[in-house]
Amino acid sequence: MRSDIAGHPGRGNAERVRPEPHRKPVVRHPSAVGGRRGFEADGCVDMPQVSADVHPVGRGPEHRVAALGLAALLFVGSLMGLSNLLIDGVLRDGAPRWVYGTAMLLCMAAAVPLAVRRRAGRWQTFGLVLLGDLTYLVVVLCIEDPVRYATPLMLLFPAFVAAWFLGPWELAINMVVTTGICLLALWPSYDSAVPLGVQVVVSAGTLNGGALGVFLLRRRVERLLDATQALSRLDPLTGLSNRRFLVEQAPRIWRQARRDGTRVAAMVLDIDHFKRLNDAHGHAAGDAVLRAVAQALAATVRPADVLARTGGEELVVLGLVGDPDEARRLAERLRLAVARTRTTDGHGVTASIGVALTRPVDGEIAADALWRLVDRADLAMYEAKQLGRDRVASPGIPRARSPLPAEYEVWPGTTAGETW
């Protein structure tokens, strides 16, 4: 007996026993993770449906930590800069002292909203970077000996912040600004253009080269994280979504159903006699059948539906429907798609499908409601098995705002043996 998903072993059809009607189905609670891209592996179905928004600076706990870190650096740096007002011979006398002190106080004030709001958006971070560049220029103009007390290495902070938090074009702008700031800062300290040019190239080149290296490292880390997050959402054998992704999509589907006044339909598909196929032809043949079925179902479901492999030979389709007839038609299309599937070795299978519908209500937890719905569809799938397999069945579905009946009833319009 095979199992391709840890913790959810495949179940042979010959050993399936319908749960007793009085026993309450188990509600499962898989954990959800983050991510934003799908993947395409050798022999897997390409499923680009695994996507999410790219989170800019300012969302999530890691960005709260980043905002607090930026606030702390701004505050501490400004406090250290203010100490120069107490040291004789560092600052020029007169107006430069007031300009210098005002610049330090502005930087300190900029740290306050970061610490209070605990988030920094993309444009806010870009503004802080440019503020850092401008502050360095003010320091150079107000200090007695810039070469001694205001090295261009002070620009490392805004350069690295731009490299780690901003996009390519914002980084490019800051690199140009950094070069200009270095030129303006070093100009009064050199009488000849040649040594000035050499020093500007060395200083700006070091800053921009370090920033570019940090930016490339960050992009590499992001790609690795994207790949890891995609793998956590996809089944490696079939390329379909897994239980994690199914849970992550539940809140979105429940919100849309409440907004549109539609119902959520869960369809549990189980390949008939899959254990017998594995025993007779080997697990390689079973894997090929699973991939072929996954490809057929992916081509049949609607673009907005979520198709996931939840364990062994069991798959789940989650989508929105207007009425039970729409759910029946979709389930029939899925059943026919599986029945028409053939592997390159000529193996064909059928599937038993259980369907359950619900009308989401305000206040319920989408993940809990999802697994209650899937458990009802799973019970209906067992009913389809007992009625002869290769068919669609469902427990009694309530009409609008009517209570759920406990018994099974005949599904109008179905063939013999199917229930609704």
Backbone hydrogen bonds in HBPLUS format (Angstrom, degrees):
<---DONOR---> <-ACCEPTOR-->    atom                        ^
c    i                          cat <-CA-CA->   ^        H-A-AA   ^      H-
h    n   atom  resd res      DA  || num        DHA   H-A  angle D-A-AA Bond
n    s   type  num  typ     dist DA aas  dist angle  dist       angle   num
A0010-GLY N   A0002-ARG O   2.93 MM   8  5.46 132.2  2.16 130.5 144.8     1
A0008-HIS N   A0005-ILE O   2.98 MM   3  5.57 158.3  2.03 142.9 142.6     2
A0015-GLU N   A0012-GLY O   3.08 MM   3  5.46 144.6  2.21 105.3 115.2     3
A0016-ARG N   A0013-ASN O   3.21 MM   3  5.19 164.5  2.24 103.3 107.9     4
A0023-ARG N   A0020-GLU O   3.04 MM   3  5.52 156.8  2.10 116.0 123.3     5
A0044-CYS N   A0041-ALA O   3.00 MM   3  5.19 163.4  2.03 130.0 127.8     6
A0045-VAL N   A0238-THR O   2.90 MM 193  5.80 164.3  1.93 122.1 126.3     7
A0063-HIS N   A0060-GLY O   3.14 MM   3  5.49 130.7  2.40 104.7 116.7     8
A0064-ARG N   A0060-GLY O   3.20 MM   4  6.59 141.7  2.36 144.3 155.4     9
A0064-ARG N   A0061-PRO O   3.14 MM   3  5.01 124.0  2.47  92.4 106.9    10
A0065-VAL N   A0061-PRO O   3.05 MM   4  6.38 153.7  2.12 150.0 156.3    11
A0066-ALA N   A0062-GLU O   3.05 MM   4  6.31 149.5  2.15 134.9 143.4    12
A0067-ALA N   A0063-HIS O   2.88 MM   4  6.05 158.7  1.93 143.9 149.0    13
A0068-LEU N   A0064-ARG O   2.99 MM   4  6.19 161.4  2.02 146.6 151.6    14
A0069-GLY N   A0065-VAL O   2.85 MM   4  6.04 148.9  1.94 143.7 153.2    15
A0070-LEU N   A0066-ALA O   2.88 MM   4  6.17 158.6  1.92 152.0 156.8    16
A0071-ALA N   A0067-ALA O   2.95 MM   4  6.17 158.6  1.99 147.2 153.5    17
A0072-ALA N   A0068-LEU O   2.91 MM   4  6.11 157.2  1.96 146.1 152.0    18
A0073-LEU N   A0069-GLY O   2.98 MM   4  6.22 161.7  2.01 151.0 155.7    19
A0074-LEU N   A0070-LEU O   2.93 MM   4  6.12 162.7  1.96 151.5 156.3    20
A0075-PHE N   A0071-ALA O   2.95 MM   4  6.12 163.7  1.98 150.1 154.7    21
A0076-VAL N   A0072-ALA O   2.89 MM   4  6.00 172.7  1.89 154.4 156.9    22
A0077-GLY N   A0073-LEU O   2.86 MM   4  5.77 160.6  1.90 144.3 150.9    23
A0078-SER N   A0074-LEU O   2.95 MM   4  6.00 156.7  2.01 142.9 149.4    24
A0079-LEU N   A0075-PHE O   2.92 MM   4  6.10 153.5  1.99 145.9 153.8    25
A0080-MET N   A0076-VAL O   2.90 MM   4  6.15 156.9  1.96 150.4 156.3    26
A0081-GLY N   A0077-GLY O   2.91 MM   4  6.12 151.4  2.00 141.7 150.3    27
A0082-LEU N   A0078-SER O   2.89 MM   4  6.15 148.7  1.99 146.1 153.8    28
A0083-SER N   A0080-MET O   3.15 MM   3  5.28 137.1  2.34  97.4 109.3    29
A0084-ASN N   A0081-GLY O   3.11 MM   3  5.71 156.4  2.16 113.5 119.8    30
A0085-LEU N   A0082-LEU O   3.03 MM   3  5.65 155.2  2.09 114.5 121.5    31
A0086-LEU N   A0083-SER O   3.06 MM   3  5.53 154.5  2.12 110.7 118.2    32
A0087-ILE N   A0084-ASN O   3.19 MM   3  5.18 160.0  2.23 102.1 108.3    33
A0144-GLU N   A0090-VAL O   2.83 MM  54  5.60 170.6  1.84 152.3 152.2    34
A0092-ARG N   A0142-CYS O   3.05 MM  50  5.89 168.0  2.06 154.3 154.8    35
A0097-ARG N   A0094-GLY O   3.23 MM   3  5.99 141.1  2.39 119.6 127.3    36
A0098-TRP N   A0095-ALA O   2.97 MM   3  5.30 119.5  2.35 108.4 123.1    37
A0099-VAL N   A0095-ALA O   2.98 MM   4  6.29 163.0  2.01 161.1 166.7    38
A0100-TYR N   A0096-PRO O   2.85 MM   4  5.91 161.8  1.88 147.3 152.7    39
A0101-GLY N   A0097-ARG O   2.94 MM   4  6.08 164.7  1.96 144.4 149.0    40
A0102-THR N   A0098-TRP O   2.89 MM   4  6.02 157.0  1.94 146.3 152.8    41
A0103-ALA N   A0099-VAL O   2.98 MM   4  6.19 156.5  2.04 147.9 153.9    42
A0104-MET N   A0100-TYR O   3.06 MM   4  6.40 158.5  2.11 153.4 158.6    43
A0105-LEU N   A0101-GLY O   3.01 MM   4  6.25 156.1  2.07 146.7 153.4    44
A0106-LEU N   A0102-THR O   2.92 MM   4  6.17 149.5  2.02 147.6 156.0    45
A0107-CYS N   A0103-ALA O   3.09 MM   4  6.37 155.7  2.15 146.2 152.1    46
A0108-MET N   A0104-MET O   3.01 MM   4  6.28 153.4  2.08 143.9 151.6    47
A0109-ALA N   A0105-LEU O   2.83 MM   4  6.08 150.9  1.92 143.9 152.3    48
A0110-ALA N   A0106-LEU O   2.88 MM   4  6.14 144.9  2.01 144.1 153.7    49
A0111-ALA N   A0108-MET O   3.17 MM   3  5.35 141.6  2.33  98.5 109.2    50
A0112-VAL N   A0109-ALA O   3.12 MM   3  5.43 144.7  2.25 105.5 115.0    51
A0115-ALA N   A0111-ALA O   3.05 MM   4  6.27 156.8  2.10 151.1 157.2    52
A0116-VAL N   A0112-VAL O   2.93 MM   4  6.16 154.3  1.99 155.5 163.5    53
A0117-ARG N   A0113-PRO O   2.86 MM   4  5.73 167.4  1.88 145.7 149.8    54
A0118-ARG N   A0114-LEU O   2.85 MM   4  5.32 141.2  2.00 131.1 142.3    55
A0125-THR N   A0121-GLY O   2.92 MM   4  6.08 158.9  1.96 150.6 155.9    56
A0126-PHE N   A0122-ARG O   2.99 MM   4  6.25 155.6  2.05 144.4 151.5    57
A0127-GLY N   A0123-TRP O   2.90 MM   4  6.11 154.8  1.97 146.0 152.4    58
A0128-LEU N   A0124-GLN O   2.99 MM   4  6.29 148.3  2.09 143.6 152.1    59
A0129-VAL N   A0125-THR O   2.98 MM   4  6.29 150.8  2.06 148.5 156.2    60
A0130-LEU N   A0126-PHE O   3.07 MM   4  6.40 164.3  2.09 151.8 155.0    61
A0131-LEU N   A0127-GLY O   2.87 MM   4  6.05 146.5  1.98 141.7 152.0    62
A0132-GLY N   A0128-LEU O   2.93 MM   4  6.18 147.4  2.04 142.6 150.5    63
A0133-ASP N   A0129-VAL O   3.07 MM   4  6.49 153.3  2.14 148.0 155.0    64
A0134-LEU N   A0130-LEU O   2.94 MM   4  6.18 164.0  1.97 150.2 154.3    65
A0135-THR N   A0131-LEU O   2.82 MM   4  5.96 153.6  1.89 146.7 154.4    66
A0136-TYR N   A0132-GLY O   3.11 MM   4  6.32 155.0  2.17 144.9 150.3    67
A0137-LEU N   A0133-ASP O   3.20 MM   4  6.56 154.3  2.27 145.4 152.1    68
A0138-VAL N   A0134-LEU O   2.98 MM   4  6.33 155.1  2.04 150.1 156.8    69
A0139-VAL N   A0135-THR O   2.91 MM   4  6.20 156.4  1.97 150.1 156.6    70
A0140-VAL N   A0136-TYR O   3.00 MM   4  6.28 158.9  2.05 150.7 155.4    71
A0141-LEU N   A0137-LEU O   3.07 MM   4  6.33 158.9  2.12 149.8 154.9    72
A0142-CYS N   A0138-VAL O   3.07 MM   4  6.18 133.0  2.30 143.4 155.3    73
A0142-CYS N   A0139-VAL O   3.22 MM   3  5.24 135.4  2.43  96.2 108.3    74
A0143-ILE N   A0139-VAL O   3.09 MM   4  6.01 119.4  2.48 146.1 158.8    75
A0148-ARG N   A0145-ASP O   3.09 MM   3  5.46 127.7  2.37 106.9 119.7    76
A0149-TYR N   A0145-ASP O   2.89 MM   4  6.00 170.5  1.90 165.9 169.1    77
A0150-ALA N   A0146-PRO O   2.75 MM   4  4.61 145.8  1.87 130.5 134.9    78
A0154-MET N   A0151-THR O   3.06 MM   3  6.08 170.1  2.07 128.5 130.6    79
A0155-LEU N   A0152-PRO O   2.88 MM   3  5.72 168.7  1.90 124.7 128.6    80
A0156-LEU N   A0153-LEU O   3.01 MM   3  5.45 164.6  2.04 115.2 118.1    81
A0159-ALA N   A0155-LEU O   3.07 MM   4  6.15 158.5  2.12 151.5 158.3    82
A0160-PHE N   A0156-LEU O   2.88 MM   4  5.95 164.8  1.90 155.3 157.9    83
A0161-VAL N   A0157-PHE O   3.04 MM   4  6.18 156.4  2.10 152.2 159.2    84
A0162-ALA N   A0158-PRO O   3.02 MM   4  6.11 159.7  2.06 143.8 148.8    85
A0163-ALA N   A0159-ALA O   3.04 MM   4  6.28 151.5  2.13 140.6 148.8    86
A0164-TRP N   A0160-PHE O   2.99 MM   4  6.12 148.1  2.09 144.7 151.7    87
A0165-PHE N   A0161-VAL O   3.00 MM   4  5.93 157.1  2.05 152.0 157.2    88
A0166-LEU N   A0162-ALA O   3.11 MM   4  5.13 151.4  2.19 129.9 135.7    89
A0171-LEU N   A0167-GLY O   3.03 MM   4  6.23 156.8  2.08 151.8 158.7    90
A0172-ALA N   A0168-PRO O   2.89 MM   4  6.15 154.4  1.95 146.8 154.2    91
A0173-ILE N   A0169-TRP O   2.98 MM   4  6.20 156.6  2.04 143.8 149.4    92
A0174-ASN N   A0170-GLU O   3.00 MM   4  6.26 158.8  2.04 145.8 151.6    93
A0175-MET N   A0171-LEU O   2.89 MM   4  6.17 146.1  2.01 147.9 157.7    94
A0176-VAL N   A0172-ALA O   3.10 MM   4  6.42 153.6  2.17 148.1 154.1    95
A0177-VAL N   A0173-ILE O   2.91 MM   4  6.21 162.6  1.94 152.4 157.7    96
A0178-THR N   A0174-ASN O   2.76 MM   4  5.88 154.6  1.82 145.0 152.3    97
A0179-THR N   A0175-MET O   3.12 MM   4  6.33 155.7  2.18 141.1 146.4    98
A0180-GLY N   A0176-VAL O   3.07 MM   4  6.39 160.9  2.11 150.3 155.3    99
A0181-ILE N   A0177-VAL O   2.82 MM   4  6.03 157.9  1.87 154.5 160.9   100
A0182-CYS N   A0178-THR O   2.95 MM   4  6.14 160.2  1.99 149.6 154.6   101
A0183-LEU N   A0179-THR O   3.08 MM   4  6.33 155.5  2.14 145.8 152.3   102
A0184-LEU N   A0180-GLY O   2.99 MM   4  6.27 164.6  2.02 152.0 155.4   103
A0185-ALA N   A0181-ILE O   2.82 MM   4  5.92 155.1  1.88 150.3 157.9   104
A0186-LEU N   A0182-CYS O   3.00 MM   4  6.01 155.4  2.06 146.8 151.9   105
A0187-TRP N   A0183-LEU O   3.05 MM   4  5.86 133.7  2.27 142.2 152.7   106
A0189-SER N   A0186-LEU O   3.07 MM   3  5.50 143.0  2.21 112.9 123.7   107
A0190-TYR N   A0187-TRP O   3.33 MM   3  5.82 173.4  2.34 120.1 122.1   108
A0196-LEU N   A0192-SER O   3.42 MM   4  6.41 152.7  2.50 136.5 144.2   109
A0197-GLY N   A0193-ALA O   2.79 MM   4  5.91 158.2  1.84 147.6 153.3   110
A0198-VAL N   A0194-VAL O   2.94 MM   4  6.23 161.0  1.97 157.0 162.3   111
A0199-GLN N   A0195-PRO O   2.94 MM   4  6.08 163.8  1.96 147.2 151.5   112
A0200-VAL N   A0196-LEU O   2.92 MM   4  6.13 157.3  1.97 151.4 157.7   113
A0201-VAL N   A0197-GLY O   2.91 MM   4  6.07 162.1  1.94 148.9 153.9   114
A0202-VAL N   A0198-VAL O   2.92 MM   4  6.13 162.2  1.95 150.9 156.0   115
A0203-SER N   A0199-GLN O   2.87 MM   4  5.97 170.8  1.88 149.9 153.0   116
A0204-ALA N   A0200-VAL O   2.81 MM   4  5.69 158.2  1.86 148.4 154.2   117
A0205-GLY N   A0201-VAL O   2.78 MM   4  5.40 143.3  1.92 129.6 141.7   118
A0206-THR N   A0202-VAL O   2.94 MM   4  5.97 154.1  2.01 140.5 147.1   119
A0207-LEU N   A0203-SER O   3.04 MM   4  6.30 167.1  2.06 153.1 156.4   120
A0208-ASN N   A0204-ALA O   2.83 MM   4  5.91 172.5  1.84 154.0 156.6   121
A0209-GLY N   A0205-GLY O   2.79 MM   4  5.63 150.9  1.87 138.3 147.6   122
A0210-GLY N   A0206-THR O   2.98 MM   4  6.03 159.8  2.02 143.0 148.5   123
A0211-ALA N   A0207-LEU O   2.96 MM   4  6.17 157.7  2.01 146.8 153.5   124
A0212-LEU N   A0208-ASN O   2.86 MM   4  5.99 156.8  1.91 144.6 151.0   125
A0213-GLY N   A0209-GLY O   2.98 MM   4  6.19 154.2  2.05 144.7 151.6   126
A0214-VAL N   A0210-GLY O   3.00 MM   4  6.26 157.2  2.06 148.1 153.9   127
A0215-PHE N   A0211-ALA O   2.92 MM   4  6.15 155.6  1.98 147.5 154.6   128
A0216-LEU N   A0212-LEU O   2.96 MM   4  6.21 159.8  2.00 150.7 155.1   129
A0217-LEU N   A0213-GLY O   2.95 MM   4  6.14 157.1  2.01 146.4 153.2   130
A0218-ARG N   A0214-VAL O   2.87 MM   4  6.07 156.7  1.92 147.3 154.0   131
A0219-ARG N   A0215-PHE O   2.98 MM   4  6.28 156.5  2.04 148.0 153.8   132
A0220-ARG N   A0216-LEU O   3.01 MM   4  6.22 154.1  2.07 145.3 152.2   133
A0221-VAL N   A0217-LEU O   2.95 MM   4  6.23 159.9  2.00 151.7 157.0   134
A0222-GLU N   A0218-ARG O   2.89 MM   4  6.14 155.5  1.95 149.8 156.9   135
A0223-ARG N   A0219-ARG O   2.98 MM   4  6.23 156.2  2.03 146.8 152.4   136
A0224-LEU N   A0220-ARG O   3.04 MM   4  6.33 159.5  2.08 150.1 155.5   137
A0225-LEU N   A0221-VAL O   2.89 MM   4  6.14 156.8  1.95 149.6 156.3   138
A0226-ASP N   A0222-GLU O   2.83 MM   4  6.04 155.7  1.89 148.9 155.8   139
A0227-ALA N   A0223-ARG O   2.97 MM   4  6.20 160.9  2.00 148.6 153.2   140
A0228-THR N   A0224-LEU O   2.96 MM   4  6.17 158.2  2.01 146.4 152.6   141
A0229-GLN N   A0225-LEU O   2.84 MM   4  6.01 161.6  1.88 151.4 156.4   142
A0230-ALA N   A0226-ASP O   2.86 MM   4  6.05 152.7  1.93 147.2 155.0   143
A0231-LEU N   A0227-ALA O   2.99 MM   4  6.19 158.7  2.03 146.7 152.1   144
A0232-SER N   A0228-THR O   3.08 MM   4  6.33 140.7  2.24 139.9 150.5   145
A0233-ARG N   A0230-ALA O   2.99 MM   3  5.21 150.6  2.08 104.8 114.2   146
A0234-LEU N   A0230-ALA O   3.13 MM   4  6.28 124.3  2.45 146.7 161.5   147
A0242-ASN N   A0233-ARG O   2.86 MM   9  5.58 142.0  2.00 149.6 145.0   148
A0235-ASP N   A0240-LEU O   2.73 MM   5  5.44 170.5  1.73 168.4 171.3   149
A0239-GLY N   A0235-ASP O   2.80 MM   4  5.19 147.4  1.90 151.3 159.9   150
A0309-ARG N   A0241-SER O   2.85 MM  68  6.30 153.8  1.92 170.4 163.7   151
A0246-LEU N   A0242-ASN O   3.12 MM   4  6.40 155.8  2.18 149.6 157.1   152
A0247-VAL N   A0243-ARG O   2.97 MM   4  6.25 156.8  2.03 153.8 158.5   153
A0248-GLU N   A0244-ARG O   2.97 MM   4  6.28 156.3  2.03 149.0 156.2   154
A0249-GLN N   A0245-PHE O   2.99 MM   4  6.18 144.5  2.12 148.0 156.1   155
A0250-ALA N   A0247-VAL O   3.20 MM   3  5.25 143.3  2.34  99.1 109.5   156
A0253-ILE N   A0249-GLN O   3.08 MM   4  6.32 165.5  2.10 160.6 164.9   157
A0254-TRP N   A0250-ALA O   2.88 MM   4  6.02 164.5  1.90 162.3 166.7   158
A0255-ARG N   A0251-PRO O   2.95 MM   4  6.06 159.7  2.00 147.4 152.8   159
A0256-GLN N   A0252-ARG O   3.00 MM   4  6.21 162.8  2.03 149.3 154.1   160
A0257-ALA N   A0253-ILE O   2.94 MM   4  6.10 155.9  2.00 147.1 153.8   161
A0258-ARG N   A0254-TRP O   3.05 MM   4  6.27 159.8  2.09 148.5 153.1   162
A0259-ARG N   A0255-ARG O   2.93 MM   4  6.13 155.5  1.99 148.3 155.8   163
A0260-ASP N   A0256-GLN O   2.86 MM   4  5.97 159.8  1.90 151.8 156.6   164
A0261-GLY N   A0257-ALA O   2.83 MM   4  5.57 125.8  2.12 138.5 150.5   165
A0262-THR N   A0257-ALA O   3.12 MM   5  4.87 135.0  2.33 131.7 139.4   166
A0263-ARG N   A0321-VAL O   2.91 MM  58  5.36 172.3  1.92 168.0 168.1   167
A0321-VAL N   A0263-ARG O   2.90 MM  58  5.36 158.4  1.95 144.7 151.7   168
A0264-VAL N   A0358-THR O   2.87 MM  94  5.38 161.5  1.90 161.7 164.9   169
A0358-THR N   A0264-VAL O   2.98 MM  94  5.38 141.5  2.13 144.6 156.2   170
A0265-ALA N   A0319-GLY O   2.75 MM  54  5.42 174.8  1.75 166.6 168.5   171
A0319-GLY N   A0265-ALA O   3.06 MM  54  5.42 159.6  2.10 151.6 157.9   172
A0266-ALA N   A0356-ALA O   2.90 MM  90  5.41 166.3  1.92 162.1 166.7   173
A0356-ALA N   A0266-ALA O   2.99 MM  90  5.41 150.1  2.08 152.6 161.3   174
A0267-MET N   A0317-VAL O   2.86 MM  50  5.04 155.5  1.92 148.4 155.4   175
A0317-VAL N   A0267-MET O   2.87 MM  50  5.04 152.5  1.95 140.3 149.5   176
A0268-VAL N   A0354-GLY O   2.86 MM  86  5.17 154.8  1.92 152.9 157.9   177
A0354-GLY N   A0268-VAL O   2.91 MM  86  5.17 160.0  1.95 145.5 151.1   178
A0269-LEU N   A0315-LEU O   2.76 MM  46  5.09 166.0  1.78 150.3 155.0   179
A0315-LEU N   A0269-LEU O   2.83 MM  46  5.09 162.1  1.86 150.3 156.4   180
A0270-ASP N   A0352-SER O   2.98 MM  82  5.44 156.9  2.04 152.0 159.6   181
A0352-SER N   A0270-ASP O   2.96 MM  82  5.44 161.8  1.99 156.2 154.6   182
A0271-ILE N   A0313-GLU O   3.37 MM  42  5.77 159.3  2.42 141.5 146.0   183
A0272-ASP N   A0350-THR O   2.87 MM  78  5.55 167.6  1.88 138.5 142.8   184
A0277-LEU N   A0273-HIS O   3.13 MM   4  6.42 150.3  2.23 143.3 151.1   185
A0278-ASN N   A0274-PHE O   2.99 MM   4  6.32 159.1  2.03 151.4 156.3   186
A0279-ASP N   A0275-LYS O   2.89 MM   4  6.11 163.5  1.92 152.5 157.0   187
A0280-ALA N   A0276-ARG O   2.96 MM   4  6.05 151.4  2.05 143.2 150.9   188
A0281-HIS N   A0277-LEU O   2.90 MM   4  5.85 162.9  1.93 153.2 157.6   189
A0282-GLY N   A0278-ASN O   2.78 MM   4  4.65 140.1  1.94 128.3 134.2   190
A0286-GLY N   A0282-GLY O   3.26 MM   4  6.65 153.1  2.33 140.7 148.6   191
A0287-ASP N   A0283-HIS O   2.79 MM   4  6.06 154.0  1.85 150.6 156.9   192
A0288-ALA N   A0284-ALA O   3.01 MM   4  6.26 157.0  2.06 144.2 150.4   193
A0289-VAL N   A0285-ALA O   2.97 MM   4  6.23 152.5  2.05 146.5 153.8   194
A0290-LEU N   A0286-GLY O   2.98 MM   4  6.24 160.5  2.01 149.4 154.3   195
A0291-ARG N   A0287-ASP O   2.96 MM   4  6.25 159.2  2.01 152.3 157.5   196
A0292-ALA N   A0288-ALA O   2.95 MM   4  6.13 157.5  2.00 145.3 151.9   197
A0293-VAL N   A0289-VAL O   2.83 MM   4  6.03 163.8  1.86 156.0 160.3   198
A0294-ALA N   A0290-LEU O   2.90 MM   4  6.01 159.1  1.94 144.9 151.3   199
A0295-GLN N   A0291-ARG O   2.97 MM   4  6.17 156.4  2.03 145.6 151.5   200
A0296-ALA N   A0292-ALA O   3.00 MM   4  6.25 157.5  2.05 147.4 153.5   201
A0297-LEU N   A0293-VAL O   2.87 MM   4  6.09 163.8  1.90 156.4 160.6   202
A0298-ALA N   A0294-ALA O   2.89 MM   4  5.98 158.2  1.93 147.1 153.6   203
A0299-ALA N   A0295-GLN O   3.16 MM   4  6.31 143.9  2.30 139.6 147.9   204
A0300-THR N   A0297-LEU O   2.94 MM   3  4.92 144.7  2.07  99.1 110.3   205
A0301-VAL N   A0297-LEU O   2.93 MM   4  6.07 162.8  1.96 168.4 167.1   206
A0305-ASP N   A0302-ARG O   3.02 MM   3  5.34 151.9  2.10 112.6 121.3   207
A0306-VAL N   A0318-LEU O   2.83 MM  12  5.06 166.2  1.85 151.1 155.9   208
A0318-LEU N   A0306-VAL O   2.83 MM  12  5.06 157.2  1.88 144.3 152.2   209
A0308-ALA N   A0316-VAL O   2.87 MM   8  5.30 163.8  1.90 157.8 163.1   210
A0316-VAL N   A0308-ALA O   2.77 MM   8  5.30 163.0  1.80 158.6 164.2   211
A0310-THR N   A0314-GLU O   3.13 MM   4  5.98 142.8  2.28 137.5 148.4   212
A0314-GLU N   A0311-GLY O   2.84 MM   3  5.45 162.5  1.87 144.3 149.4   213
A0326-GLU N   A0323-ASP O   3.18 MM   3  5.58 128.0  2.46 107.9 119.5   214
A0327-ALA N   A0323-ASP O   3.42 MM   4  6.83 155.1  2.49 146.7 153.4   215
A0328-ARG N   A0324-PRO O   2.87 MM   4  6.18 154.5  1.94 151.2 158.7   216
A0329-ARG N   A0325-ASP O   2.94 MM   4  6.20 160.5  1.98 150.0 154.4   217
A0330-LEU N   A0326-GLU O   3.06 MM   4  6.28 161.3  2.10 147.7 152.6   218
A0331-ALA N   A0327-ALA O   2.94 MM   4  6.12 163.4  1.97 150.9 155.6   219
A0332-GLU N   A0328-ARG O   2.91 MM   4  6.11 155.9  1.97 150.3 156.8   220
A0333-ARG N   A0329-ARG O   3.02 MM   4  6.28 153.2  2.09 145.0 152.0   221
A0334-LEU N   A0330-LEU O   3.01 MM   4  6.33 152.9  2.09 148.3 155.8   222
A0335-ARG N   A0331-ALA O   2.90 MM   4  6.18 157.8  1.95 148.9 155.1   223
A0336-LEU N   A0332-GLU O   2.92 MM   4  6.14 165.5  1.94 152.7 155.9   224
A0337-ALA N   A0333-ARG O   2.94 MM   4  6.06 151.5  2.02 142.2 150.4   225
A0338-VAL N   A0334-LEU O   3.07 MM   4  6.35 155.2  2.13 150.0 155.1   226
A0339-ALA N   A0335-ARG O   2.99 MM   4  6.23 162.9  2.02 149.7 154.9   227
A0340-ARG N   A0336-LEU O   3.02 MM   4  6.15 142.3  2.17 146.2 154.5   228
A0341-THR N   A0338-VAL O   3.06 MM   3  5.18 159.5  2.10 108.3 114.7   229
A0343-THR N   A0347-HIS O   2.99 MM   4  5.28 150.8  2.08 137.7 146.9   230
A0346-GLY N   A0343-THR O   2.94 MM   3  5.08 160.8  1.98 108.3 113.5   231
A0353-ILE N   A0391-ARG O   2.99 MM  38  6.30 171.8  2.00 160.9 162.5   232
A0393-ALA N   A0353-ILE O   2.90 MM  40  6.35 154.4  1.96 160.4 168.9   233
A0355-VAL N   A0393-ALA O   2.87 MM  38  6.26 149.7  1.96 149.9 159.8   234
A0369-ALA N   A0365-ILE O   2.95 MM   4  6.17 167.1  1.96 160.5 164.8   235
A0370-LEU N   A0366-ALA O   2.78 MM   4  5.90 148.3  1.88 147.4 156.7   236
A0371-TRP N   A0367-ALA O   3.21 MM   4  6.53 162.8  2.25 149.8 151.2   237
A0372-ARG N   A0368-ASP O   3.05 MM   4  6.32 149.7  2.14 147.8 156.8   238
A0373-LEU N   A0369-ALA O   2.97 MM   4  6.12 156.2  2.03 145.9 152.2   239
A0374-VAL N   A0370-LEU O   2.84 MM   4  6.16 156.6  1.90 150.2 157.5   240
A0375-ASP N   A0371-TRP O   2.90 MM   4  5.91 154.2  1.97 137.7 144.5   241
A0376-ARG N   A0372-ARG O   3.13 MM   4  6.40 150.5  2.22 141.5 148.7   242
A0377-ALA N   A0373-LEU O   3.01 MM   4  6.36 156.7  2.06 148.2 154.8   243
A0378-ASP N   A0374-VAL O   2.77 MM   4  5.99 145.9  1.88 146.2 156.6   244
A0379-LEU N   A0375-ASP O   3.00 MM   4  6.28 150.8  2.09 144.4 150.9   245
A0380-ALA N   A0376-ARG O   3.10 MM   4  6.42 153.1  2.18 143.3 150.6   246
A0381-MET N   A0377-ALA O   2.89 MM   4  6.19 143.8  2.02 142.1 152.5   247
A0382-TYR N   A0378-ASP O   3.08 MM   4  6.45 150.4  2.17 146.5 153.2   248
A0383-GLU N   A0379-LEU O   3.11 MM   4  6.47 148.0  2.22 140.7 149.7   249
A0384-ALA N   A0380-ALA O   2.96 MM   4  6.35 149.3  2.06 146.4 154.4   250
A0385-LYS N   A0381-MET O   3.01 MM   4  6.37 147.6  2.12 144.6 153.5   251
A0386-GLN N   A0382-TYR O   3.03 MM   4  6.36 159.8  2.07 150.9 155.1   252
A0387-LEU N   A0383-GLU O   2.99 MM   4  6.20 136.0  2.19 142.7 155.0   253
A0389-ARG N   A0384-ALA O   2.98 MM   5  5.52 157.6  2.03 151.3 147.9   254
A0388-GLY N   A0385-LYS O   3.18 MM   3  5.52 164.8  2.21 109.9 113.5   255
A0402-SER N   A0399-ARG O   3.12 MM   3  5.48 155.1  2.18 139.4 131.8   256
A0420-TRP N   A0409-GLU O   2.86 MM  11  5.60 165.7  1.88 162.9 164.9   257
A0414-THR N   A0411-TRP O   3.20 MM   3  5.86 155.1  2.27 146.5 143.4   258
A0418-GLU N   A0415-THR O   3.17 MM   3  5.88 168.5  2.18 138.5 141.4   259
